Amino acid sequence: MKSMTGYGTVEGRTADTEFSITVKSVNGRFLEPRFHLPKEYFALESQLKKEVTAMFERGTIDIFVYRRGSADLNVRFNPKNAKKWVEAHRRLARTLKLPLNLNNLAERVSSLPQVFETRELTSVSSNEKNKVLRAFRTALRQCLRERLREGRSLSRHLLSILNQLKKLVGLMERLRESSNRELEAKLYDRLRKISKDVAIDPSRFAEELVYYLDKSDIGEELARLKEHLQMCLKYVANRNARGKKLDFYGQELLREVNTIGSKANHARLTELVVEAKGLIEAFKEQVQNVE
């Protein structure tokens, strides 16, 4: 069994670049990888996504990648724009009848807009790509180990809940017999009061008893409940257990317990139903953490 909660982080470096990768996984109905990448690694997203889908089936997974390094720049001098600026300075000097200092004119012009055009090169070497991919796989494996560790703890907790529920079902079975006997006694007493001095027809009484027992007996529900419970215990112990299937079992357990509750005509049985529903709700809540 695997939980959907996990964490992994790895750092790496090349000759002129440092990077760090963090993988954080939380609960989710489906597999939802969310990438937070620097622009230099945008082209790697599809490949990184394949790595995630190969390792995980469910969960919301945030991938944070940070990159630090000296970026290469492409610098281009635009002589046309530089000449326009120089000419503008000359016109300004003539208009205002000021001397034109040519000594630092070039320096001033070089700092003006669109004289030098720069563009940051975002290409990543194949060496850096390979190192990032290797580091990413390591972070995913760390996250997976954490999910497996959490899954083992979760499995023990689920088994504890199911074993408590199993004990309650055993108590329900014993109460079922006494509940049926009480119903038989109540029905006999009711018929006796209605009939007064008239002798009760055994066959008629048997028909009435079957009718009322059919409406209130919980034998079939208990049998299905025990069957679902046994399958659930077996499946939780399986390391390949899946959350969606366990959620289905939880719904079936709750369905049978609700039916028992609707038929219950015994105070203690009603108490057991309430306890059982609480355990099943706890089970269903914890199942949401299973991949």
N, C-alpha and C positions, 0 to 999 in steps of 0.2 A: 504494500500500500504506500502511495505517495501523497504527501500533503501538497497543497498549492502555495505554501509559504516557504520562501527560500531567499538566499542572498549569496552573491559571489562578487569578488573584486580582484582585479589584477592590474599591475602596472608594467609598462614596457618602454623600451627606448631604442632608437637607432643612433647613427653618428651625430645627427643634428636635431633630433626630435624626441620628445618624451610624450607618452600617452598613458591614460588610465581608463579602464573599462569596469563599470559596475552594473551588475544584473540584479534586479530586485523583483521578486515574484510574489503576488498576492492572489486571493480568490477571484475567480471569474467563471461565468457559465461556459464560456468558450475560450479558445486560445487567442489572445490579443497581445501581440508584441508591439510595444510602442518605443520607437527609436528617437533618441536625442543625440544627434551626431553633429560634429563640426562640418563645415561645408566641404572640407578636403575629403571627407569620407562618405559623402552622399552617394557616390557611385557604388559603394560597398553594401548598401542597405539590402538589396535583394539577396545577395549572397549570405549576409548575416541572418536574414529572415529564414532562409533554408536551414541554417544550423539550428535555429530555435525550434522550428516545426519538426525537425528530425529527433529532437530530444524530449519535447514536452507535448502534451495533448490538450491540457486546459490551463487556464490561469491568465491573469493580466500581468504581463512581464514588461517592466520598464528597463531599457538599456541606455545607460548614460556613458558617453564616450567624450573624453576631454583630450585635447592635443595642444602641446606647447612646443614651439620651435621657431627658428628664424625662417620667415617666408622669403622666397625668391621674388624679386621685383623686376618687372620689365619697364624700363624708363625710356621714353621717346621724346626727343627735342622737336618742337614745332617751330621752325624758323619763320614761317609766315606770321604767326601770332606774335613772335618776338619783335619782328620788324614793325608791326602795327603799334606795339607798345612804345617802341623807341620813337617812332614818328609822332605819336601822341605827346610824348614828353617834349619833343622839339617844338611842336605847335604851342604847347603850354608855355614854354620859355619865351617864344616870340610874342605871344599874346600879352604876357605879363611883363615883357621886357626884362627877363631875369637871365642871368648867365646859366648856361647849361654845363653842368659838371659831368664830363664824360668818364672821369676816373672810376666812379662807382655805379655808373648807369647800368652796366651789364649785370652787376650783382643785384641791383634793385629790380631790374626786369625779370631776372631768373626766378624771383619769388612771386611774380604776378600770375594770376590764373591762366591756365591753358598754354603756358610756355613750355612746361615740362608735363607730360602725361605719364602717369604711373599705373601699372596694372599688376596686381598680386598674382603670382603663378600658383595655382592650386593643384597641380599634378602631384601624385604620390608615387614614389618609386615602387617597383615590384617587391623589393626587399621589405619596405615598410608595410605594404599590404599583407604580405605573408606573416609578418610578425604580429600585426593586428589580428588577423584571423586566428592564429595560434593562441594568442592571449584571450580572445573572445571564447574559444572553445574551452579553455581552462576555467574562465569565469562561469560558463554554463555548467561545467562539471561540478564546480564548487556549489552552485545553486542547487543542482540535482542532489548532491550528497546531503545538503541541508533539508531538502524536501523529503528525502528518504528517512532521515533521522526523525523529522517531525511526524512522518507517516507512521513510524513504529510506535511512537508515543500515542498518536491518535488511535491506532489500532487497539492498543491496550485499554484506552479509555472507552472505546466503543464496545469492546468485549465485556467490560465491567458493567456498562449500561444494560447490555443484552442479557447478561447473567442475572442481574437484578430483576429484569422483566420476566425471565424464565421462572424465578421463584414466585413472582406474583401470579403467573399463569397456573402454577401448581396449587396455590391457595384458592384460586378461582375454581379449579376442578373439584377440590374438596367441598367448597361451598355450594357448588352446583347440585351435588347430591342432597345436601341438607335443605337447599332451597326448593328442590322438587318435592321433597317429603313434606315441607311446610305447605307448599301449594296444594298437595293432595289432601292434607288435613283440613285446610281452609275450605277447599271445595266440598269436601264431605260434610263439614259442619254447616256450610251454607245450604246445601241440598237438604240436609236433615231439618233445618229450621223451616225451609219452604214447604217441605212435605209433611212436617209435623209428625203425626202418628202413622203416616203411610210408610210402608217399608220401601226402602230405596232399591230400585232395580239395579243389580250389579252391572248388567250390560250397559244400561243408560249412564251409570256413573263412569264406567270405563270410557265410553264415548266422550263424555264431557271432559274427563281427565286428559285424554289424548288431545282434545281440541286446545285446552288451555296450556298444556305442556308444549304443544307445537308452537304456540305463540310466545312462550316465555323461556323455553329451554335453550341453553347456550352451548349445547354439546357440539353442534356443527361449527359454530364460530370458534370455540376453543380448539377444535381439531385443526382448522385452517390456521389459527393463530400459532399453534405449536409448529405446524409445518413451515410457515413463513419464518418463524423464529429460528428453527433449526437451519434452514437455508441461509439465513442472515448470519448466524454464528459461523457457519462453514465459510461463507464468502468473505467475511471480515478477516478471517485468519489467513486468507489467500493474499500473498504479496502483490498480486496483479488486480486486486479489487478496484473497481471503478466507482467514482462518486455518483454518477447518474443511475447506475443500477442499485446502489445502496439507497438512494433517494426513493426509488420505486418501491423497494422493500419497506421503507419507512412509511410510505403512503398506505401500503397494504396492511401493515401492522395496525396503523391508526384506524383504518376502515373497520377491521374486525373488532377492535376494542370499543369503538363507537357503537357498533351494533350490540355488543354485549351490554353496554351502558344503557341503551334504549330498552333492552329486555329485562334489565336487572330489577328484581322486586325484593331485594335483600339489602339491608343497610350496609352490612360489611362488604358485600360484593360491589356496591356503588363506590365505597371508599377505595377498594382495590382498583376499580376502573379509573378513578381520578389519579391514583398513583401511577398506574400504567401509562396513562396519557401524558403525564409529566415526563416520564422516562423516554417515551417515544419522541416527544417534542425535543428533548435534549439530544436524542440520537440524530434526529433530522437536522438539527442545527449544526452538530459536529460533522455530519456527512458533507455539508457544504464546503468543508475544507479539503475533502478528498479529491484528488485529480480525476 
